[in-house]
């Protein structure tokens, strides 16, 4: 089984879908992340930070 951080690292600069606890979904380019799984996304030319505690799943489209 792959380390989750290594898997997310492989998604850097790629388009991803992020599913959140409130059942919403974000799509954008993964710009970065930290050890707490806080992520930076580029969505429609705007940068957005998503707190790791609100993320349920990250995957590629």
C-alpha distance matrix in Angstrom:
0.0 3.8 6.6 8.8 11.8 10.7 10.1 13.5 15.0 14.5 16.6 19.5 22.8 21.5 22.7 20.5 21.1 20.8 21.5 23.4 24.4 27.8 26.4 27.4 25.5 25.8 25.4 25.8 24.6 22.1 24.2 22.3 20.5 20.4 18.5 19.8 18.4 22.0 22.1 25.0 25.7 28.5 30.0 33.2 34.1 33.7 31.2 29.6 27.6 25.4 24.7 21.2 22.5 23.6 20.4 18.6 16.4 16.2 15.8 17.7 20.6
3.8 0.0 3.8 6.1 8.5 7.0 6.6 10.1 11.3 11.0 13.3 16.0 19.4 18.4 19.9 17.9 19.1 18.8 20.0 21.9 23.4 26.8 25.5 26.1 23.9 23.7 23.1 23.0 21.5 18.9 20.7 18.8 17.1 17.2 15.7 17.3 15.7 19.2 19.1 21.7 22.6 25.3 27.1 30.3 31.0 30.6 28.0 26.7 24.7 22.8 22.3 18.9 20.8 22.0 18.7 17.5 15.0 14.2 13.9 15.5 18.9
6.6 3.8 0.0 3.8 5.5 5.3 6.3 8.9 9.9 10.9 13.1 15.1 18.7 18.3 19.9 17.8 18.9 18.0 19.3 20.7 22.0 25.5 24.8 25.3 23.3 22.8 22.6 22.3 20.8 17.7 19.1 16.6 14.5 14.0 12.1 13.9 12.8 16.4 16.7 19.6 21.0 24.1 26.1 29.5 29.9 29.1 26.2 24.7 22.4 20.6 19.7 16.3 18.2 19.9 16.9 16.3 14.3 13.6 14.2 16.3 19.9
8.8 6.1 3.8 0.0 3.8 5.4 5.0 6.3 8.5 9.9 11.1 13.1 16.7 16.1 17.2 14.7 15.5 14.3 15.6 16.9 18.3 21.8 21.1 21.5 19.5 19.2 19.2 19.1 17.9 14.8 16.5 14.2 11.9 11.9 10.4 11.4 9.6 13.2 13.5 16.5 17.8 21.0 22.8 26.3 26.9 25.9 23.1 21.3 19.0 17.0 16.2 12.8 14.8 16.2 13.2 12.7 10.7 10.0 11.1 13.7 17.3
11.8 8.5 5.5 3.8 0.0 3.8 5.4 5.1 6.0 8.7 10.0 11.0 14.8 15.0 16.7 14.7 16.0 14.8 16.7 17.8 19.5 22.8 22.5 22.3 20.3 19.2 19.0 18.3 16.6 13.1 14.0 11.3 9.0 8.7 7.6 9.7 8.1 11.4 11.5 14.3 16.1 19.2 21.6 25.1 25.1 24.1 21.0 19.6 17.2 15.8 15.1 12.1 14.8 16.4 13.7 14.2 12.5 11.0 12.4 14.5 18.2
10.7 7.0 5.3 5.4 3.8 0.0 3.8 5.5 4.9 6.3 9.0 10.2 14.0 14.1 16.3 15.0 16.9 16.5 18.8 20.4 22.4 25.6 24.9 24.6 22.1 20.8 20.0 19.0 16.8 13.6 14.6 12.4 11.1 11.5 10.9 13.3 11.5 14.5 13.9 16.1 17.4 20.1 22.6 25.8 25.8 25.3 22.4 21.5 19.6 18.5 18.4 15.6 18.4 19.7 16.7 17.0 14.5 12.5 12.8 14.1 17.8
10.1 6.6 6.3 5.0 5.4 3.8 0.0 3.8 5.4 5.2 6.9 9.5 12.9 12.1 13.8 12.1 13.8 13.8 16.0 18.2 20.4 23.5 22.3 21.9 19.3 18.3 17.3 16.7 15.0 12.3 14.2 12.7 11.6 12.9 12.7 14.3 11.7 14.5 13.4 15.6 16.2 18.8 20.8 23.9 24.4 24.1 21.6 20.6 19.0 17.6 17.9 15.1 17.8 18.5 15.0 14.8 11.8 9.6 9.3 10.6 14.3
13.5 10.1 8.9 6.3 5.1 5.5 3.8 0.0 3.8 5.3 5.2 7.0 10.5 10.1 11.6 9.7 11.6 11.2 13.9 15.7 18.3 21.1 20.3 19.5 16.8 15.4 14.5 13.7 12.0 8.9 10.7 9.2 8.2 10.1 10.8 12.0 8.9 11.2 9.7 11.8 12.5 15.3 17.4 20.7 21.1 20.5 17.9 16.8 15.2 14.0 14.6 12.2 15.4 15.8 12.6 13.2 10.4 7.6 8.3 9.7 13.4
15.0 11.3 9.9 8.5 6.0 4.9 5.4 3.8 0.0 3.8 5.3 5.5 9.2 10.0 12.5 11.8 14.3 14.3 17.3 19.0 21.7 24.4 23.7 22.7 19.8 17.9 16.6 15.0 12.4 9.2 9.9 8.2 8.1 9.9 11.0 13.2 10.7 12.5 10.8 12.2 13.2 15.6 18.3 21.4 21.1 20.8 18.1 17.6 16.2 15.8 16.5 14.5 17.9 18.7 15.8 16.8 14.2 11.2 11.5 12.0 15.6
14.5 11.0 10.9 9.9 8.7 6.3 5.2 5.3 3.8 0.0 3.8 5.6 8.7 8.4 11.2 11.0 14.0 14.9 17.9 20.3 23.1 25.7 24.4 23.3 20.1 18.3 16.4 14.9 12.3 10.0 11.4 10.8 11.4 13.6 14.7 16.6 13.8 15.6 13.5 14.4 14.6 16.4 18.7 21.4 21.5 21.8 19.6 19.5 18.6 18.2 19.3 17.3 20.6 20.9 17.6 18.0 14.8 11.6 10.6 10.2 13.6
16.6 13.3 13.1 11.1 10.0 9.0 6.9 5.2 5.3 3.8 0.0 3.8 6.3 5.2 7.6 7.3 10.5 11.7 15.0 17.5 20.7 22.9 21.6 20.1 16.8 14.7 12.6 11.1 8.7 6.7 9.0 9.3 10.4 13.3 15.0 16.2 12.9 14.1 11.3 11.9 11.3 13.0 15.1 17.8 18.2 18.5 16.5 16.4 15.9 15.5 17.2 15.7 19.0 18.7 15.4 16.1 12.9 9.2 8.1 7.3 10.7
19.5 16.0 15.1 13.1 11.0 10.2 9.5 7.0 5.5 5.6 3.8 0.0 3.8 5.4 8.3 9.0 12.4 13.3 16.9 18.8 22.1 24.1 23.2 21.4 18.1 15.4 13.4 10.9 7.6 5.2 5.9 6.5 8.7 11.9 14.4 15.9 12.8 13.3 10.2 9.9 9.8 11.1 14.0 16.6 16.2 16.5 14.3 14.7 14.4 14.8 16.7 15.8 19.5 19.3 16.5 18.0 15.2 11.6 11.3 10.5 13.4
22.8 19.4 18.7 16.7 14.8 14.0 12.9 10.5 9.2 8.7 6.3 3.8 0.0 3.8 6.9 9.1 12.7 14.2 18.0 20.1 23.7 25.2 24.1 21.8 18.3 15.2 12.6 9.5 5.7 5.3 5.7 8.2 11.3 14.8 17.6 18.8 15.7 15.5 12.0 10.5 9.3 9.3 12.0 14.0 13.4 14.4 12.9 14.2 14.8 15.9 18.4 18.1 21.8 21.1 18.5 20.1 17.4 13.6 12.9 11.2 13.2
21.5 18.4 18.3 16.1 15.0 14.1 12.1 10.1 10.0 8.4 5.2 5.4 3.8 0.0 3.8 6.2 10.0 12.3 16.0 18.6 22.2 23.7 22.1 19.9 16.2 13.5 10.5 8.1 5.3 5.9 8.2 10.5 12.9 16.5 18.9 19.7 16.2 16.3 12.9 11.9 10.0 10.1 11.8 13.8 14.2 15.4 14.4 15.1 15.9 16.2 18.9 18.3 21.6 20.5 17.5 18.6 15.4 11.6 10.1 7.7 9.5
22.7 19.9 19.9 17.2 16.7 16.3 13.8 11.6 12.5 11.2 7.6 8.3 6.9 3.8 0.0 3.8 7.2 10.0 13.5 16.3 20.1 21.1 19.2 16.8 13.1 10.4 7.0 5.3 4.3 6.4 9.6 12.1 14.1 17.7 20.2 20.3 16.6 16.4 12.9 11.9 9.1 9.1 9.6 11.5 12.9 14.0 13.5 13.9 15.1 15.1 18.1 17.7 20.7 19.0 16.1 17.0 14.0 10.5 8.9 6.4 7.0
20.5 17.9 17.8 14.7 14.7 15.0 12.1 9.7 11.8 11.0 7.3 9.0 9.1 6.2 3.8 0.0 3.8 6.5 9.9 12.9 16.6 17.8 16.0 13.9 10.3 8.2 5.7 5.7 6.0 6.5 10.3 11.8 12.8 16.2 18.2 17.9 14.1 14.2 11.2 11.2 8.8 10.1 10.3 13.0 14.8 15.1 14.1 13.3 13.9 13.0 15.6 14.9 17.6 15.8 12.7 13.3 10.2 6.8 5.6 4.4 6.0
21.1 19.1 18.9 15.5 16.0 16.9 13.8 11.6 14.3 14.0 10.5 12.4 12.7 10.0 7.2 3.8 0.0 3.8 6.5 9.8 13.4 14.4 12.3 10.4 6.7 5.6 4.5 6.8 8.8 9.2 12.9 14.1 14.3 17.4 19.0 18.0 14.2 14.3 11.8 12.4 10.0 11.6 10.9 13.7 16.0 15.8 15.0 13.5 13.9 12.2 14.6 13.9 16.0 13.6 10.6 10.8 8.2 5.8 5.4 6.0 6.4
20.8 18.8 18.0 14.3 14.8 16.5 13.8 11.2 14.3 14.9 11.7 13.3 14.2 12.3 10.0 6.5 3.8 0.0 3.8 6.4 10.1 11.5 10.0 8.5 5.6 5.1 6.4 8.5 10.4 9.7 13.0 13.3 12.7 15.3 16.7 15.1 11.5 11.5 9.7 11.1 9.6 12.2 11.7 15.0 17.0 16.0 14.5 12.2 11.8 9.3 11.3 10.5 12.3 9.9 6.9 7.6 5.8 4.6 6.6 8.8 9.9
21.5 20.0 19.3 15.6 16.7 18.8 16.0 13.9 17.3 17.9 15.0 16.9 18.0 16.0 13.5 9.9 6.5 3.8 0.0 3.8 7.0 8.4 6.5 6.1 4.6 6.6 9.0 11.8 14.1 13.5 16.6 16.6 15.5 17.5 18.3 16.1 13.0 13.2 12.3 14.1 12.9 15.5 14.5 17.6 20.0 18.6 17.3 14.5 13.9 10.8 12.0 11.0 11.6 8.7 6.1 5.5 5.2 6.5 8.7 11.3 11.9
23.4 21.9 20.7 16.9 17.8 20.4 18.2 15.7 19.0 20.3 17.5 18.8 20.1 18.6 16.3 12.9 9.8 6.4 3.8 0.0 3.8 5.4 5.3 5.4 6.1 8.0 11.3 13.7 16.1 15.1 17.7 17.3 15.7 17.2 17.8 15.0 12.5 12.2 12.2 14.2 13.6 16.4 15.5 18.7 20.8 18.8 17.3 14.0 12.8 9.3 9.8 9.4 9.0 5.5 4.6 5.2 7.2 9.1 12.0 14.8 15.6
24.4 23.4 22.0 18.3 19.5 22.4 20.4 18.3 21.7 23.1 20.7 22.1 23.7 22.2 20.1 16.6 13.4 10.1 7.0 3.8 0.0 3.8 5.3 7.3 9.3 11.6 15.0 17.5 19.8 18.6 21.0 20.2 18.1 18.9 19.0 15.8 14.0 13.9 14.8 17.2 17.1 20.0 19.1 22.2 24.3 22.0 20.4 16.9 15.3 11.6 11.0 10.4 8.5 5.4 6.1 5.9 9.1 12.0 15.0 18.0 18.9
27.8 26.8 25.5 21.8 22.8 25.6 23.5 21.1 24.4 25.7 22.9 24.1 25.2 23.7 21.1 17.8 14.4 11.5 8.4 5.4 3.8 0.0 3.8 5.5 8.8 11.4 15.1 17.9 20.7 20.1 22.5 22.1 20.4 21.6 22.1 18.8 17.0 16.3 16.8 18.5 17.9 20.3 18.8 21.5 23.8 21.6 20.5 17.0 16.1 12.8 12.8 13.1 11.4 7.9 9.2 9.3 12.1 14.4 17.1 19.7 19.9
26.4 25.5 24.8 21.1 22.5 24.9 22.3 20.3 23.7 24.4 21.6 23.2 24.1 22.1 19.2 16.0 12.3 10.0 6.5 5.3 5.3 3.8 0.0 3.8 6.7 10.1 13.4 16.6 19.6 19.4 22.3 22.3 20.9 22.5 23.1 20.2 17.8 17.5 17.3 19.0 17.8 20.0 18.2 20.7 23.5 21.7 21.0 17.8 17.3 14.1 14.7 14.6 13.5 9.9 9.7 8.8 10.6 12.9 14.9 17.3 17.1
27.4 26.1 25.3 21.5 22.3 24.6 21.9 19.5 22.7 23.3 20.1 21.4 21.8 19.9 16.8 13.9 10.4 8.5 6.1 5.4 7.3 5.5 3.8 0.0 3.8 6.9 10.3 13.6 16.8 17.1 19.8 20.4 19.6 21.6 22.8 20.1 17.4 16.5 15.7 16.7 15.0 16.8 14.7 17.1 19.9 18.2 17.8 14.9 15.0 12.3 13.8 14.3 14.1 10.3 9.9 10.1 11.1 12.4 14.1 16.0 15.5
25.5 23.9 23.3 19.5 20.3 22.1 19.3 16.8 19.8 20.1 16.8 18.1 18.3 16.2 13.1 10.3 6.7 5.6 4.6 6.1 9.3 8.8 6.7 3.8 0.0 3.8 6.8 10.2 13.4 13.9 17.0 17.9 17.5 20.0 21.5 19.3 16.1 15.4 13.9 14.5 12.4 14.0 12.0 14.6 17.4 16.3 15.9 13.4 13.9 11.5 13.7 13.9 14.6 11.1 9.6 9.9 9.6 9.8 11.1 12.5 12.0
25.8 23.7 22.8 19.2 19.2 20.8 18.3 15.4 17.9 18.3 14.7 15.4 15.2 13.5 10.4 8.2 5.6 5.1 6.6 8.0 11.6 11.4 10.1 6.9 3.8 0.0 3.8 6.7 10.0 10.8 13.7 15.0 15.2 18.1 20.2 18.4 15.0 13.8 11.6 11.5 8.9 10.2 8.3 11.2 13.8 12.7 12.3 10.2 11.2 9.6 12.6 13.3 14.9 11.8 10.2 11.5 10.7 9.6 10.7 11.5 11.3
25.4 23.1 22.6 19.2 19.0 20.0 17.3 14.5 16.6 16.4 12.6 13.4 12.6 10.5 7.0 5.7 4.5 6.4 9.0 11.3 15.0 15.1 13.4 10.3 6.8 3.8 0.0 3.8 7.2 9.0 12.2 14.2 15.2 18.6 20.9 19.7 16.1 15.1 12.2 11.5 8.2 8.7 6.8 9.3 12.0 12.0 11.9 10.9 12.5 11.7 15.0 15.4 17.6 14.9 12.7 13.8 12.0 9.8 9.8 9.3 8.8
25.8 23.0 22.3 19.1 18.3 19.0 16.7 13.7 15.0 14.9 11.1 10.9 9.5 8.1 5.3 5.7 6.8 8.5 11.8 13.7 17.5 17.9 16.6 13.6 10.2 6.7 3.8 0.0 3.8 6.4 9.0 11.7 13.5 17.1 19.9 19.2 15.7 14.4 10.9 9.3 5.7 5.4 4.7 7.5 9.3 9.6 9.4 9.3 11.3 11.5 15.0 15.7 18.5 16.3 14.2 15.9 13.9 11.0 11.0 9.9 10.1
24.6 21.5 20.8 17.9 16.6 16.8 15.0 12.0 12.4 12.3 8.7 7.6 5.7 5.3 4.3 6.0 8.8 10.4 14.1 16.1 19.8 20.7 19.6 16.8 13.4 10.0 7.2 3.8 0.0 3.8 6.1 9.2 11.7 15.5 18.5 18.6 15.1 14.1 10.3 8.4 5.4 5.0 6.7 9.2 9.7 10.3 9.4 10.2 11.7 12.5 15.8 16.1 19.4 17.9 15.5 17.3 15.0 11.6 11.3 9.9 11.0
22.1 18.9 17.7 14.8 13.1 13.6 12.3 8.9 9.2 10.0 6.7 5.2 5.3 5.9 6.4 6.5 9.2 9.7 13.5 15.1 18.6 20.1 19.4 17.1 13.9 10.8 9.0 6.4 3.8 0.0 3.8 5.8 8.1 11.8 14.8 15.1 11.7 10.9 7.3 6.1 4.8 6.6 9.1 12.2 12.2 12.0 9.8 9.9 10.1 10.7 13.4 13.3 16.8 16.0 13.5 15.6 13.3 9.9 10.4 10.0 12.2
24.2 20.7 19.1 16.5 14.0 14.6 14.2 10.7 9.9 11.4 9.0 5.9 5.7 8.2 9.6 10.3 12.9 13.0 16.6 17.7 21.0 22.5 22.3 19.8 17.0 13.7 12.2 9.0 6.1 3.8 0.0 3.8 7.3 10.9 14.3 15.0 12.3 11.0 7.5 5.2 5.4 6.6 10.2 13.0 11.8 11.3 8.6 9.5 9.6 11.4 13.9 14.3 18.0 17.6 15.7 18.3 16.4 13.2 14.0 13.6 15.9
22.3 18.8 16.6 14.2 11.3 12.4 12.7 9.2 8.2 10.8 9.3 6.5 8.2 10.5 12.1 11.8 14.1 13.3 16.6 17.3 20.2 22.1 22.3 20.4 17.9 15.0 14.2 11.7 9.2 5.8 3.8 0.0 3.8 7.1 10.6 11.7 9.4 8.4 5.7 5.1 7.4 9.7 13.1 16.2 15.2 14.0 10.7 10.6 9.3 10.6 12.1 12.0 15.8 16.2 14.4 17.1 15.6 12.8 14.2 14.7 17.5
20.5 17.1 14.5 11.9 9.0 11.1 11.6 8.2 8.1 11.4 10.4 8.7 11.3 12.9 14.1 12.8 14.3 12.7 15.5 15.7 18.1 20.4 20.9 19.6 17.5 15.2 15.2 13.5 11.7 8.1 7.3 3.8 0.0 3.8 7.1 7.9 5.8 5.4 4.2 6.1 9.1 12.3 15.2 18.6 18.0 16.3 12.8 11.6 9.1 9.3 9.7 8.9 12.7 13.7 12.1 14.8 13.8 11.6 13.9 15.3 18.4
20.4 17.2 14.0 11.9 8.7 11.5 12.9 10.1 9.9 13.6 13.3 11.9 14.8 16.5 17.7 16.2 17.4 15.3 17.5 17.2 18.9 21.6 22.5 21.6 20.0 18.1 18.6 17.1 15.5 11.8 10.9 7.1 3.8 0.0 3.8 5.4 5.3 5.6 6.8 9.2 12.6 15.8 18.6 22.1 21.3 19.4 15.7 14.2 11.1 10.9 10.0 8.8 12.1 14.1 13.1 15.7 15.3 13.9 16.5 18.3 21.6
18.5 15.7 12.1 10.4 7.6 10.9 12.7 10.8 11.0 14.7 15.0 14.4 17.6 18.9 20.2 18.2 19.0 16.7 18.3 17.8 19.0 22.1 23.1 22.8 21.5 20.2 20.9 19.9 18.5 14.8 14.3 10.6 7.1 3.8 0.0 3.8 5.4 7.5 9.6 12.6 15.8 19.2 21.8 25.4 24.9 22.9 19.2 17.4 14.1 13.1 11.3 9.1 11.6 14.4 13.4 15.4 15.3 14.6 17.3 19.6 23.1
19.8 17.3 13.9 11.4 9.7 13.3 14.3 12.0 13.2 16.6 16.2 15.9 18.8 19.7 20.3 17.9 18.0 15.1 16.1 15.0 15.8 18.8 20.2 20.1 19.3 18.4 19.7 19.2 18.6 15.1 15.0 11.7 7.9 5.4 3.8 0.0 3.8 5.5 8.7 12.1 15.2 18.8 20.9 24.6 24.4 22.0 18.5 16.0 12.4 10.8 8.2 5.8 8.0 11.0 10.6 12.9 13.6 13.6 16.9 19.6 22.8
18.4 15.7 12.8 9.6 8.1 11.5 11.7 8.9 10.7 13.8 12.9 12.8 15.7 16.2 16.6 14.1 14.2 11.5 13.0 12.5 14.0 17.0 17.8 17.4 16.1 15.0 16.1 15.7 15.1 11.7 12.3 9.4 5.8 5.3 5.4 3.8 0.0 3.8 5.9 9.6 12.1 15.8 17.8 21.5 21.6 19.5 16.2 13.8 10.6 8.6 7.2 4.4 7.7 9.6 8.1 10.5 10.5 10.0 13.2 15.9 19.0
22.0 19.2 16.4 13.2 11.4 14.5 14.5 11.2 12.5 15.6 14.1 13.3 15.5 16.3 16.4 14.2 14.3 11.5 13.2 12.2 13.9 16.3 17.5 16.5 15.4 13.8 15.1 14.4 14.1 10.9 11.0 8.4 5.4 5.6 7.5 5.5 3.8 0.0 3.8 7.0 10.0 13.6 15.6 19.2 19.1 16.6 13.2 10.6 7.1 5.6 4.5 4.1 7.7 8.9 8.5 11.8 12.2 11.4 14.7 17.0 19.7
22.1 19.1 16.7 13.5 11.5 13.9 13.4 9.7 10.8 13.5 11.3 10.2 12.0 12.9 12.9 11.2 11.8 9.7 12.3 12.2 14.8 16.8 17.3 15.7 13.9 11.6 12.2 10.9 10.3 7.3 7.5 5.7 4.2 6.8 9.6 8.7 5.9 3.8 0.0 3.8 6.4 10.1 12.3 16.0 15.8 13.7 10.4 8.3 5.7 5.3 6.6 6.8 10.5 10.6 9.3 12.4 11.8 10.0 12.7 14.3 16.9
25.0 21.7 19.6 16.5 14.3 16.1 15.6 11.8 12.2 14.4 11.9 9.9 10.5 11.9 11.9 11.2 12.4 11.1 14.1 14.2 17.2 18.5 19.0 16.7 14.5 11.5 11.5 9.3 8.4 6.1 5.2 5.1 6.1 9.2 12.6 12.1 9.6 7.0 3.8 0.0 3.8 6.9 9.6 13.1 12.4 10.3 6.9 5.7 4.6 6.4 9.0 10.3 13.7 13.2 12.2 15.4 14.6 12.2 14.3 15.0 17.2
25.7 22.6 21.0 17.8 16.1 17.4 16.2 12.5 13.2 14.6 11.3 9.8 9.3 10.0 9.1 8.8 10.0 9.6 12.9 13.6 17.1 17.9 17.8 15.0 12.4 8.9 8.2 5.7 5.4 4.8 5.4 7.4 9.1 12.6 15.8 15.2 12.1 10.0 6.4 3.8 0.0 3.8 6.1 9.6 9.6 8.1 5.7 5.2 6.3 7.7 11.1 12.3 15.5 14.2 12.7 15.5 14.3 11.6 13.0 13.1 14.6
28.5 25.3 24.1 21.0 19.2 20.1 18.8 15.3 15.6 16.4 13.0 11.1 9.3 10.1 9.1 10.1 11.6 12.2 15.5 16.4 20.0 20.3 20.0 16.8 14.0 10.2 8.7 5.4 5.0 6.6 6.6 9.7 12.3 15.8 19.2 18.8 15.8 13.6 10.1 6.9 3.8 0.0 3.8 6.5 6.0 5.5 4.6 6.3 8.9 10.9 14.5 16.1 19.1 17.5 16.2 18.8 17.3 14.5 15.2 14.4 15.2
30.0 27.1 26.1 22.8 21.6 22.6 20.8 17.4 18.3 18.7 15.1 14.0 12.0 11.8 9.6 10.3 10.9 11.7 14.5 15.5 19.1 18.8 18.2 14.7 12.0 8.3 6.8 4.7 6.7 9.1 10.2 13.1 15.2 18.6 21.8 20.9 17.8 15.6 12.3 9.6 6.1 3.8 0.0 3.8 5.5 5.3 6.3 7.1 10.3 11.7 15.5 17.2 19.8 17.5 16.3 18.6 17.4 14.9 15.4 14.6 14.5
33.2 30.3 29.5 26.3 25.1 25.8 23.9 20.7 21.4 21.4 17.8 16.6 14.0 13.8 11.5 13.0 13.7 15.0 17.6 18.7 22.2 21.5 20.7 17.1 14.6 11.2 9.3 7.5 9.2 12.2 13.0 16.2 18.6 22.1 25.4 24.6 21.5 19.2 16.0 13.1 9.6 6.5 3.8 0.0 3.8 5.6 8.4 10.1 13.7 15.3 19.1 21.0 23.4 21.0 19.9 22.1 20.8 18.3 18.3 17.0 16.3
34.1 31.0 29.9 26.9 25.1 25.8 24.4 21.1 21.1 21.5 18.2 16.2 13.4 14.2 12.9 14.8 16.0 17.0 20.0 20.8 24.3 23.8 23.5 19.9 17.4 13.8 12.0 9.3 9.7 12.2 11.8 15.2 18.0 21.3 24.9 24.4 21.6 19.1 15.8 12.4 9.6 6.0 5.5 3.8 0.0 3.8 6.8 9.7 13.3 15.7 19.4 21.5 24.2 22.3 21.4 23.9 22.6 19.9 20.2 18.8 18.7
33.7 30.6 29.1 25.9 24.1 25.3 24.1 20.5 20.8 21.8 18.5 16.5 14.4 15.4 14.0 15.1 15.8 16.0 18.6 18.8 22.0 21.6 21.7 18.2 16.3 12.7 12.0 9.6 10.3 12.0 11.3 14.0 16.3 19.4 22.9 22.0 19.5 16.6 13.7 10.3 8.1 5.5 5.3 5.6 3.8 0.0 3.8 6.5 10.2 12.9 16.4 18.9 21.5 19.6 19.2 22.2 21.4 19.1 20.0 19.4 19.7
31.2 28.0 26.2 23.1 21.0 22.4 21.6 17.9 18.1 19.6 16.5 14.3 12.9 14.4 13.5 14.1 15.0 14.5 17.3 17.3 20.4 20.5 21.0 17.8 15.9 12.3 11.9 9.4 9.4 9.8 8.6 10.7 12.8 15.7 19.2 18.5 16.2 13.2 10.4 6.9 5.7 4.6 6.3 8.4 6.8 3.8 0.0 3.8 6.9 10.1 13.4 15.8 18.7 17.3 16.9 20.1 19.4 17.1 18.6 18.4 19.4
29.6 26.7 24.7 21.3 19.6 21.5 20.6 16.8 17.6 19.5 16.4 14.7 14.2 15.1 13.9 13.3 13.5 12.2 14.5 14.0 16.9 17.0 17.8 14.9 13.4 10.2 10.9 9.3 10.2 9.9 9.5 10.6 11.6 14.2 17.4 16.0 13.8 10.6 8.3 5.7 5.2 6.3 7.1 10.1 9.7 6.5 3.8 0.0 3.8 6.5 10.0 12.7 15.2 13.6 13.6 17.0 16.8 15.1 17.1 17.7 18.8
27.6 24.7 22.4 19.0 17.2 19.6 19.0 15.2 16.2 18.6 15.9 14.4 14.8 15.9 15.1 13.9 13.9 11.8 13.9 12.8 15.3 16.1 17.3 15.0 13.9 11.2 12.5 11.3 11.7 10.1 9.6 9.3 9.1 11.1 14.1 12.4 10.6 7.1 5.7 4.6 6.3 8.9 10.3 13.7 13.3 10.2 6.9 3.8 0.0 3.8 6.6 9.4 12.0 11.2 11.4 15.1 15.3 14.0 16.6 17.9 19.6
25.4 22.8 20.6 17.0 15.8 18.5 17.6 14.0 15.8 18.2 15.5 14.8 15.9 16.2 15.1 13.0 12.2 9.3 10.8 9.3 11.6 12.8 14.1 12.3 11.5 9.6 11.7 11.5 12.5 10.7 11.4 10.6 9.3 10.9 13.1 10.8 8.6 5.6 5.3 6.4 7.7 10.9 11.7 15.3 15.7 12.9 10.1 6.5 3.8 0.0 3.8 6.3 8.7 7.4 7.7 11.4 12.2 11.5 14.6 16.5 18.3
24.7 22.3 19.7 16.2 15.1 18.4 17.9 14.6 16.5 19.3 17.2 16.7 18.4 18.9 18.1 15.6 14.6 11.3 12.0 9.8 11.0 12.8 14.7 13.8 13.7 12.6 15.0 15.0 15.8 13.4 13.9 12.1 9.7 10.0 11.3 8.2 7.2 4.5 6.6 9.0 11.1 14.5 15.5 19.1 19.4 16.4 13.4 10.0 6.6 3.8 0.0 3.8 5.5 5.8 7.1 10.8 12.4 12.5 16.1 18.6 20.7
21.2 18.9 16.3 12.8 12.1 15.6 15.1 12.2 14.5 17.3 15.7 15.8 18.1 18.3 17.7 14.9 13.9 10.5 11.0 9.4 10.4 13.1 14.6 14.3 13.9 13.3 15.4 15.7 16.1 13.3 14.3 12.0 8.9 8.8 9.1 5.8 4.4 4.1 6.8 10.3 12.3 16.1 17.2 21.0 21.5 18.9 15.8 12.7 9.4 6.3 3.8 0.0 3.8 5.4 5.3 8.5 9.9 10.5 14.2 17.1 19.6
22.5 20.8 18.2 14.8 14.8 18.4 17.8 15.4 17.9 20.6 19.0 19.5 21.8 21.6 20.7 17.6 16.0 12.3 11.6 9.0 8.5 11.4 13.5 14.1 14.6 14.9 17.6 18.5 19.4 16.8 18.0 15.8 12.7 12.1 11.6 8.0 7.7 7.7 10.5 13.7 15.5 19.1 19.8 23.4 24.2 21.5 18.7 15.2 12.0 8.7 5.5 3.8 0.0 3.8 5.7 8.1 10.8 12.5 16.3 19.5 21.7
23.6 22.0 19.9 16.2 16.4 19.7 18.5 15.8 18.7 20.9 18.7 19.3 21.1 20.5 19.0 15.8 13.6 9.9 8.7 5.5 5.4 7.9 9.9 10.3 11.1 11.8 14.9 16.3 17.9 16.0 17.6 16.2 13.7 14.1 14.4 11.0 9.6 8.9 10.6 13.2 14.2 17.5 17.5 21.0 22.3 19.6 17.3 13.6 11.2 7.4 5.8 5.4 3.8 0.0 3.8 6.6 9.5 11.3 14.9 18.0 19.7
20.4 18.7 16.9 13.2 13.7 16.7 15.0 12.6 15.8 17.6 15.4 16.5 18.5 17.5 16.1 12.7 10.6 6.9 6.1 4.6 6.1 9.2 9.7 9.9 9.6 10.2 12.7 14.2 15.5 13.5 15.7 14.4 12.1 13.1 13.4 10.6 8.1 8.5 9.3 12.2 12.7 16.2 16.3 19.9 21.4 19.2 16.9 13.6 11.4 7.7 7.1 5.3 5.7 3.8 0.0 3.8 5.8 7.5 11.2 14.4 16.3
18.6 17.5 16.3 12.7 14.2 17.0 14.8 13.2 16.8 18.0 16.1 18.0 20.1 18.6 17.0 13.3 10.8 7.6 5.5 5.2 5.9 9.3 8.8 10.1 9.9 11.5 13.8 15.9 17.3 15.6 18.3 17.1 14.8 15.7 15.4 12.9 10.5 11.8 12.4 15.4 15.5 18.8 18.6 22.1 23.9 22.2 20.1 17.0 15.1 11.4 10.8 8.5 8.1 6.6 3.8 0.0 3.8 7.2 10.3 13.9 15.6
16.4 15.0 14.3 10.7 12.5 14.5 11.8 10.4 14.2 14.8 12.9 15.2 17.4 15.4 14.0 10.2 8.2 5.8 5.2 7.2 9.1 12.1 10.6 11.1 9.6 10.7 12.0 13.9 15.0 13.3 16.4 15.6 13.8 15.3 15.3 13.6 10.5 12.2 11.8 14.6 14.3 17.3 17.4 20.8 22.6 21.4 19.4 16.8 15.3 12.2 12.4 9.9 10.8 9.5 5.8 3.8 0.0 3.8 6.6 10.3 12.2
16.2 14.2 13.6 10.0 11.0 12.5 9.6 7.6 11.2 11.6 9.2 11.6 13.6 11.6 10.5 6.8 5.8 4.6 6.5 9.1 12.0 14.4 12.9 12.4 9.8 9.6 9.8 11.0 11.6 9.9 13.2 12.8 11.6 13.9 14.6 13.6 10.0 11.4 10.0 12.2 11.6 14.5 14.9 18.3 19.9 19.1 17.1 15.1 14.0 11.5 12.5 10.5 12.5 11.3 7.5 7.2 3.8 0.0 3.8 7.2 9.7
15.8 13.9 14.2 11.1 12.4 12.8 9.3 8.3 11.5 10.6 8.1 11.3 12.9 10.1 8.9 5.6 5.4 6.6 8.7 12.0 15.0 17.1 14.9 14.1 11.1 10.7 9.8 11.0 11.3 10.4 14.0 14.2 13.9 16.5 17.3 16.9 13.2 14.7 12.7 14.3 13.0 15.2 15.4 18.3 20.2 20.0 18.6 17.1 16.6 14.6 16.1 14.2 16.3 14.9 11.2 10.3 6.6 3.8 0.0 3.8 6.5
17.7 15.5 16.3 13.7 14.5 14.1 10.6 9.7 12.0 10.2 7.3 10.5 11.2 7.7 6.4 4.4 6.0 8.8 11.3 14.8 18.0 19.7 17.3 16.0 12.5 11.5 9.3 9.9 9.9 10.0 13.6 14.7 15.3 18.3 19.6 19.6 15.9 17.0 14.3 15.0 13.1 14.4 14.6 17.0 18.8 19.4 18.4 17.7 17.9 16.5 18.6 17.1 19.5 18.0 14.4 13.9 10.3 7.2 3.8 0.0 3.8
20.6 18.9 19.9 17.3 18.2 17.8 14.3 13.4 15.6 13.6 10.7 13.4 13.2 9.5 7.0 6.0 6.4 9.9 11.9 15.6 18.9 19.9 17.1 15.5 12.0 11.3 8.8 10.1 11.0 12.2 15.9 17.5 18.4 21.6 23.1 22.8 19.0 19.7 16.9 17.2 14.6 15.2 14.5 16.3 18.7 19.7 19.4 18.8 19.6 18.3 20.7 19.6 21.7 19.7 16.3 15.6 12.2 9.7 6.5 3.8 0.0
